[in-house]
């Protein structure tokens, strides 16, 4: 098939793409200066872990057919510079995904939040009905060995479309590259402020994304999001526009049911934003030939994408829920979802400030009112987080003023956070842990055991 080298192989999609290419016959090598779990273990399992960490120009030679460049590398990366000097073909991973999928129908799921859940729902339904597709997913999904799967045979490819930059030498958003036949936009909420300096600049990327859809294509959009709705309605692109919002549903005994023509369909997910995600997934599946009754029958067994409002403990008295909340809008949606569903629980919401945006004093005020719907709000930030070194100074006063809630508890040390949570008594309590990080490597399994004992 060819020889390929990955510069910065440890990224979430990068290492999965490397594994996928090896499986279909490519000779794959890779390098990185840091490797974390689960990438490290998965690379070792497939014989792709670098012989040593760091950059080595000996990895780059004329025998390579092409190089795939990850975002973690820098413009002056020695391997990149040598590849450029040798005139080798250098792709960002979205460029490469487009290259190998030009003959397929490309379905691109975009949005500031919800895209992983929607993509996961679609794949769950398709797999459940033995409909084989290629895919590029942003998080691990139960029942799928890898988050990237490529083939020569499948007609469709489902791609989670990220609006962040493609590579160190290509500042265009990733989802521009795919030239979608079918696109979905779930929601728009200012993010990546180190790249997009204002909400208007950020939102404009989604307007430009619509322009990349092939003529005669389709955009499915969340009409509940006013920014999304305005952008799609005002778009002059030659595409079909299909809106979605919320299904007809009810909640009974902490269980959500969809009211369908087939009767009441019980779900294992919860929250209005997840129900909206479900409707988006249903519209996409319909375009792929999946009838609604088939969709509902399959989606009832969907347990959620990893760490997306994932219930990791429920003993009917106490709950522990993990969520990949990383933006103010997602944070508020997650807290509101728990409050709406688990009405009898005392809700402790712990949010970790983890991203570059969250440490920026010009952005942090976006978090106002996001934790208002819980009983005990806690904000954690790890003083050891290296993102603090290159951001505006964040302190307890700034955080307190930004969240603007009287009983807010602020903790800046992982050991202190664990001790505080471990010291509490749990009785009809829901502990909601929200972060795109890992709470300073806090032992969540030990905390889970403590909660399950009802202490």
C-alpha positions as CSV (number, residue, x, y, z in Angstrom):
1,X,0.0,0.0,0.0
2,X,2.8,2.4,0.8
3,X,5.2,3.8,3.5
4,X,3.9,6.5,5.8
5,X,5.4,8.3,8.7
6,X,3.3,10.1,11.4
7,X,4.9,13.2,12.9
8,X,3.2,13.6,16.3
9,X,1.6,10.2,16.3
10,X,0.2,10.4,19.8
11,X,-2.9,12.5,19.1
12,X,-6.4,11.1,19.6
13,X,-7.2,10.8,15.9
14,X,-3.6,10.5,14.7
15,X,-2.8,7.3,16.6
16,X,-6.1,5.7,15.6
17,X,-5.5,6.6,11.9
18,X,-2.0,5.1,12.2
19,X,-3.5,1.8,13.5
20,X,-6.2,1.8,10.8
21,X,-3.6,2.3,8.0
22,X,-1.5,-0.5,9.4
23,X,-4.5,-2.8,9.4
24,X,-5.2,-2.2,5.7
25,X,-1.6,-2.8,4.7
26,X,0.5,0.4,5.0
27,X,4.0,0.3,6.4
28,X,3.6,2.8,9.3
29,X,6.1,4.5,11.5
30,X,5.7,7.4,13.9
31,X,7.3,9.8,16.3
32,X,6.4,12.1,19.2
33,X,8.0,13.8,22.1
34,X,5.3,12.9,24.6
35,X,2.8,10.0,24.6
36,X,-0.1,9.6,27.0
37,X,-2.7,7.0,27.7
38,X,-4.7,5.5,26.0
39,X,-2.6,6.3,22.9
40,X,0.6,4.9,24.4
41,X,-0.9,1.5,25.2
42,X,-2.8,1.2,22.0
43,X,0.3,2.1,19.9
44,X,2.3,-0.6,21.8
45,X,-0.5,-3.2,21.2
46,X,-0.2,-2.6,17.5
47,X,3.6,-2.4,17.3
48,X,3.6,1.3,16.5
49,X,5.2,2.7,19.7
50,X,8.3,4.7,18.7
51,X,11.7,3.2,19.6
52,X,12.4,6.4,21.5
53,X,10.6,9.6,22.3
54,X,11.6,12.7,20.5
55,X,12.3,13.8,17.0
56,X,14.8,12.1,14.7
57,X,15.5,13.2,11.2
58,X,16.6,9.7,10.3
59,X,12.8,8.8,10.4
60,X,12.4,10.9,7.2
61,X,13.8,9.5,3.9
62,X,13.1,9.1,0.2
63,X,11.5,5.7,0.9
64,X,8.4,7.4,2.4
65,X,5.4,7.8,0.1
66,X,4.0,10.5,2.3
67,X,4.0,12.1,5.8
68,X,1.0,12.8,8.0
69,X,1.6,15.8,10.3
70,X,-0.2,16.2,13.6
71,X,-1.2,19.5,15.3
72,X,1.1,18.9,18.3
73,X,4.2,19.3,16.2
74,X,5.7,22.8,15.6
75,X,6.6,24.6,12.3
76,X,10.3,24.2,13.1
77,X,10.0,20.4,13.8
78,X,13.2,18.9,12.5
79,X,11.4,15.9,10.9
80,X,8.9,18.3,9.2
81,X,11.7,20.5,7.9
82,X,13.5,17.5,6.4
83,X,10.3,16.2,4.8
84,X,9.8,19.6,3.2
85,X,13.4,19.7,2.0
86,X,13.0,16.3,0.4
87,X,9.8,17.4,-1.3
88,X,7.7,14.6,0.3
89,X,3.9,14.8,0.2
90,X,2.8,16.1,3.6
91,X,-0.8,15.8,4.7
92,X,-2.7,16.9,7.7
93,X,-5.0,14.1,8.8
94,X,-8.1,15.8,7.5
95,X,-6.4,16.3,4.1
96,X,-5.5,12.6,4.1
97,X,-9.1,11.5,5.1
98,X,-10.4,13.5,2.1
99,X,-7.8,12.0,-0.2
100,X,-8.9,8.4,0.6
101,X,-12.6,9.1,0.7
102,X,-13.2,11.1,-2.6
103,X,-15.2,8.3,-4.1
104,X,-17.4,7.9,-1.0
105,X,-20.4,9.9,0.4
106,X,-18.9,12.0,3.1
107,X,-21.1,12.8,6.1
108,X,-19.5,15.4,8.3
109,X,-20.9,16.1,11.8
110,X,-19.9,19.6,13.1
111,X,-20.6,21.8,16.0
112,X,-19.0,23.3,19.1
113,X,-20.6,20.5,21.2
114,X,-22.6,17.4,20.6
115,X,-20.7,16.2,17.5
116,X,-19.1,13.2,19.2
117,X,-22.4,12.1,20.7
118,X,-24.3,12.5,17.4
119,X,-21.6,10.6,15.5
120,X,-21.6,7.9,18.1
121,X,-25.4,7.5,17.9
122,X,-25.3,7.2,14.1
123,X,-22.6,4.6,14.2
124,X,-24.4,2.7,16.9
125,X,-27.6,2.5,14.8
126,X,-25.7,1.6,11.6
127,X,-23.7,-1.2,13.3
128,X,-26.8,-2.5,15.0
129,X,-28.3,-2.9,11.6
130,X,-25.2,-4.3,10.0
131,X,-24.7,-1.3,7.7
132,X,-21.0,-1.0,7.2
133,X,-19.4,2.5,6.9
134,X,-16.0,4.0,7.3
135,X,-15.7,6.5,10.1
136,X,-13.5,9.0,11.9
137,X,-14.6,9.5,15.5
138,X,-13.4,11.8,18.3
139,X,-13.9,9.4,21.2
140,X,-13.9,5.7,21.9
141,X,-17.3,4.0,21.4
142,X,-18.4,0.7,23.0
143,X,-18.4,-2.0,20.3
144,X,-15.8,-0.3,18.1
145,X,-12.2,-1.4,18.4
146,X,-10.7,1.8,16.9
147,X,-12.0,5.4,16.4
148,X,-10.9,5.4,12.8
149,X,-11.8,2.8,10.2
150,X,-11.0,3.0,6.5
151,X,-11.7,0.6,3.7
152,X,-12.0,0.4,-0.1
153,X,-15.4,-1.2,0.0
154,X,-17.8,1.0,2.0
155,X,-20.0,3.6,0.3
156,X,-20.3,6.0,3.2
157,X,-17.8,7.6,5.6
158,X,-19.0,9.3,8.8
159,X,-16.6,12.0,10.0
160,X,-16.6,14.0,13.2
161,X,-15.7,17.5,11.9
162,X,-13.6,19.6,14.1
163,X,-13.4,23.4,13.6
164,X,-9.9,23.6,15.0
165,X,-6.8,24.2,12.8
166,X,-5.7,21.4,10.5
167,X,-1.9,21.4,11.2
168,X,1.0,23.6,12.2
169,X,1.4,24.6,8.5
170,X,-2.2,24.8,7.7
171,X,-4.4,27.2,9.7
172,X,-7.7,26.3,8.0
173,X,-10.3,24.4,10.1
174,X,-10.3,20.7,9.8
175,X,-13.9,20.4,8.7
176,X,-13.3,22.6,5.6
177,X,-11.1,19.8,4.2
178,X,-13.8,17.1,3.9
179,X,-16.0,18.8,1.3
180,X,-19.1,17.1,2.8
181,X,-21.9,15.6,0.8
182,X,-24.0,15.7,3.9
183,X,-23.3,18.0,6.9
184,X,-24.8,18.5,10.3
185,X,-24.3,21.5,12.6
186,X,-25.4,20.8,16.2
187,X,-24.6,24.1,17.9
188,X,-22.2,27.1,17.9
189,X,-20.7,28.4,21.1
190,X,-17.4,30.5,21.1
191,X,-14.4,28.2,21.6
192,X,-10.7,28.0,20.8
193,X,-10.2,31.7,21.6
194,X,-6.5,31.4,21.2
195,X,-7.3,31.1,17.4
196,X,-10.7,32.7,17.0
197,X,-10.5,36.1,18.8
198,X,-14.3,36.8,18.9
199,X,-17.6,35.0,18.8
200,X,-18.2,36.5,15.4
201,X,-14.9,35.2,13.9
202,X,-15.6,31.8,15.4
203,X,-19.2,31.6,14.1
204,X,-18.0,32.6,10.7
205,X,-16.0,29.4,10.4
206,X,-19.3,27.5,10.3
207,X,-20.7,29.8,7.7
208,X,-17.6,29.1,5.6
209,X,-18.0,25.4,6.4
210,X,-21.4,25.5,4.6
211,X,-19.7,26.8,1.5
212,X,-17.5,23.7,1.4
213,X,-20.5,21.4,1.1
214,X,-20.7,20.0,-2.5
215,X,-23.3,21.6,-4.7
216,X,-26.6,19.6,-4.3
217,X,-25.5,18.4,-0.9
218,X,-27.5,18.5,2.4
219,X,-27.1,20.4,5.7
220,X,-29.0,19.2,8.7
221,X,-29.1,21.8,11.4
222,X,-30.3,22.4,15.0
223,X,-32.9,25.1,14.8
224,X,-33.0,25.4,18.6
225,X,-29.6,27.2,18.3
226,X,-30.3,30.7,17.0
227,X,-26.7,31.2,15.7
228,X,-26.9,28.0,13.8
229,X,-30.3,28.8,12.4
230,X,-29.3,32.3,11.3
231,X,-26.2,31.0,9.5
232,X,-28.0,28.2,7.7
233,X,-31.0,30.2,6.7
234,X,-28.8,33.1,5.3
235,X,-26.4,30.7,3.5
236,X,-26.4,31.1,-0.3
237,X,-24.9,27.6,-0.8
238,X,-26.7,25.3,-3.2
239,X,-27.6,22.8,-0.6
240,X,-30.8,21.3,0.8
241,X,-31.6,22.5,4.4
242,X,-33.2,20.1,6.9
243,X,-33.9,21.4,10.5
244,X,-34.2,19.4,13.7
245,X,-35.1,20.2,17.3
246,X,-36.4,18.0,20.1
247,X,-38.4,14.7,19.9
248,X,-41.7,14.2,21.8
249,X,-40.6,12.7,25.2
250,X,-41.5,12.3,28.8
251,X,-39.7,11.5,32.0
252,X,-40.9,8.9,34.5
253,X,-39.0,7.6,37.5
254,X,-35.7,9.1,36.3
255,X,-36.2,7.4,33.0
256,X,-36.6,9.2,29.6
257,X,-39.0,7.8,27.0
258,X,-39.4,8.9,23.4
259,X,-43.1,9.0,22.3
260,X,-43.1,7.5,18.8
261,X,-45.5,5.8,16.4
262,X,-44.1,2.6,17.7
263,X,-45.1,3.5,21.3
264,X,-42.8,4.6,24.2
265,X,-39.1,4.0,23.6
266,X,-37.0,3.9,26.7
267,X,-33.6,5.6,26.5
268,X,-30.3,5.1,28.4
269,X,-29.3,8.7,27.8
270,X,-30.8,11.8,29.3
271,X,-30.8,15.6,28.9
272,X,-32.4,17.9,26.4
273,X,-29.2,18.4,24.6
274,X,-28.8,14.7,24.2
275,X,-32.4,14.4,22.9
276,X,-31.6,17.1,20.4
277,X,-28.5,15.2,19.4
278,X,-30.7,12.1,19.0
279,X,-33.0,14.0,16.6
280,X,-30.0,15.1,14.5
281,X,-28.7,11.5,14.4
282,X,-32.2,10.3,13.3
283,X,-32.3,12.8,10.4
284,X,-28.8,11.7,9.2
285,X,-29.8,8.0,9.5
286,X,-32.9,8.7,7.5
287,X,-30.8,10.2,4.7
288,X,-28.8,6.9,4.7
289,X,-31.9,4.8,4.3
290,X,-32.7,3.9,7.9
291,X,-36.4,4.1,8.7
292,X,-37.6,5.7,12.0
293,X,-38.9,2.5,13.5
294,X,-35.5,0.8,12.9
295,X,-33.7,3.9,14.3
296,X,-35.7,3.9,17.5
297,X,-35.4,0.2,18.0
298,X,-31.6,0.5,17.8
299,X,-31.1,3.8,19.7
300,X,-32.8,2.4,22.8
301,X,-29.6,0.4,23.5
302,X,-27.3,3.3,23.1
303,X,-25.5,4.0,26.4
304,X,-23.7,7.2,25.3
305,X,-20.3,8.1,24.1
306,X,-17.4,7.8,26.5
307,X,-17.6,10.4,29.2
308,X,-20.5,12.2,27.6
309,X,-22.9,12.4,30.5
310,X,-21.9,8.8,31.2
311,X,-23.4,7.2,34.4
312,X,-20.5,5.3,35.9
313,X,-22.3,4.4,39.1
314,X,-26.0,4.2,40.0
315,X,-27.2,2.2,43.0
316,X,-30.7,3.8,43.0
317,X,-29.5,5.9,46.0
318,X,-26.4,7.6,44.7
319,X,-25.1,8.4,41.2
320,X,-21.7,9.3,39.8
321,X,-21.7,10.8,36.4
322,X,-18.7,11.7,34.2
323,X,-19.0,14.3,31.5
324,X,-16.6,15.8,28.9
325,X,-17.9,19.4,29.5
326,X,-15.3,21.9,28.2
327,X,-17.3,25.0,27.3
328,X,-19.8,27.2,29.2
329,X,-22.8,26.1,27.1
330,X,-22.0,22.4,27.5
331,X,-21.5,22.9,31.2
332,X,-24.9,24.5,31.7
333,X,-26.6,21.9,29.5
334,X,-25.1,19.1,31.5
335,X,-26.1,20.5,34.9
336,X,-29.6,21.3,33.6
337,X,-29.9,17.7,32.2
338,X,-29.1,16.2,35.5
339,X,-31.4,18.5,37.4
340,X,-34.3,17.7,35.0
341,X,-33.8,14.0,35.1
342,X,-32.8,13.2,38.7
343,X,-35.2,15.6,40.5
344,X,-34.9,14.0,43.9
345,X,-31.1,14.0,44.1
346,X,-28.8,16.5,45.9
347,X,-26.6,17.5,43.0
348,X,-22.9,18.2,43.5
349,X,-21.4,19.6,40.3
350,X,-17.6,19.7,40.0
351,X,-16.2,21.5,37.0
352,X,-12.5,21.6,36.1
353,X,-11.1,24.6,34.4
354,X,-8.8,22.9,31.9
355,X,-8.7,24.5,28.5
356,X,-6.7,27.6,27.3
357,X,-10.0,29.4,26.9
358,X,-11.1,28.7,30.5
359,X,-7.9,30.3,31.9
360,X,-8.4,33.5,29.9
361,X,-9.8,36.4,32.0
362,X,-11.5,37.8,28.9
363,X,-13.4,34.6,28.3
364,X,-14.1,33.2,31.8
365,X,-17.1,35.5,32.3
366,X,-18.9,33.3,29.8
367,X,-19.4,30.9,32.7
368,X,-21.8,33.1,34.5
369,X,-25.0,31.2,35.6
370,X,-23.7,27.9,34.3
371,X,-23.7,26.2,37.7
372,X,-26.8,27.8,39.1
373,X,-29.0,24.7,38.7
374,X,-27.0,22.5,41.2
375,X,-27.1,22.3,45.0
376,X,-23.3,22.4,45.6
377,X,-21.1,24.0,42.9
378,X,-17.4,23.3,42.9
379,X,-14.8,24.7,40.5
380,X,-11.4,23.0,40.4
381,X,-8.2,24.1,38.6
382,X,-4.9,22.4,38.9
383,X,-2.1,24.9,39.7
384,X,0.3,22.5,37.9
385,X,-1.6,22.8,34.6
386,X,1.0,24.1,32.1
387,X,-1.7,26.1,30.3
388,X,-1.6,28.5,33.2
389,X,1.9,29.5,32.2
390,X,0.8,31.1,28.9
391,X,-2.5,32.6,29.9
392,X,-3.8,35.6,31.8
393,X,-3.6,35.2,35.6
394,X,-6.5,33.4,37.1
395,X,-7.2,33.5,40.8
396,X,-10.1,32.7,43.2
397,X,-11.6,36.2,43.0
398,X,-11.7,36.2,39.2
399,X,-13.3,32.7,39.2
400,X,-15.8,33.6,41.9
401,X,-16.9,36.8,40.0
402,X,-17.1,34.9,36.7
403,X,-19.4,32.1,38.0
404,X,-21.3,34.6,40.1
405,X,-22.9,32.1,42.5
406,X,-22.9,32.6,46.3
407,X,-22.1,29.1,47.5
408,X,-19.3,28.4,45.0
409,X,-16.4,26.3,46.4
410,X,-13.0,26.8,44.6
411,X,-10.2,24.2,44.9
412,X,-6.8,24.4,43.2
413,X,-5.1,21.2,44.3
414,X,-6.1,17.7,43.2
415,X,-5.4,16.1,46.6
416,X,-7.6,18.7,48.3
417,X,-10.4,18.0,45.9
418,X,-10.3,14.3,46.5
419,X,-10.1,14.8,50.2
420,X,-13.1,17.1,50.2
421,X,-15.2,14.8,48.0
422,X,-14.1,11.7,50.0
423,X,-15.0,13.3,53.3
424,X,-18.7,13.9,52.3
425,X,-21.6,11.7,53.2
426,X,-23.6,10.6,50.1
427,X,-27.3,9.9,50.5
428,X,-29.6,10.5,47.5
429,X,-26.7,12.4,46.0
430,X,-25.7,12.8,42.4
431,X,-22.0,13.7,41.9
432,X,-21.4,15.2,38.5
433,X,-17.8,15.4,37.4
434,X,-17.2,17.6,34.4
435,X,-13.9,18.2,32.6
436,X,-12.0,17.7,29.4
437,X,-9.1,16.8,31.6
438,X,-8.7,14.3,34.5
439,X,-9.0,16.4,37.7
440,X,-5.2,16.2,38.3
441,X,-5.3,12.4,38.0
442,X,-7.7,12.1,40.9
443,X,-8.6,8.5,41.8
444,X,-12.2,8.4,40.5
445,X,-12.4,4.6,41.0
446,X,-11.7,5.0,44.7
447,X,-14.2,7.8,44.9
448,X,-16.8,5.6,43.1
449,X,-16.2,2.9,45.7
450,X,-16.7,5.4,48.5
451,X,-20.0,6.6,47.0
452,X,-21.3,3.1,46.4
453,X,-20.9,2.4,50.1
454,X,-23.2,5.3,50.9
455,X,-20.7,7.1,53.1
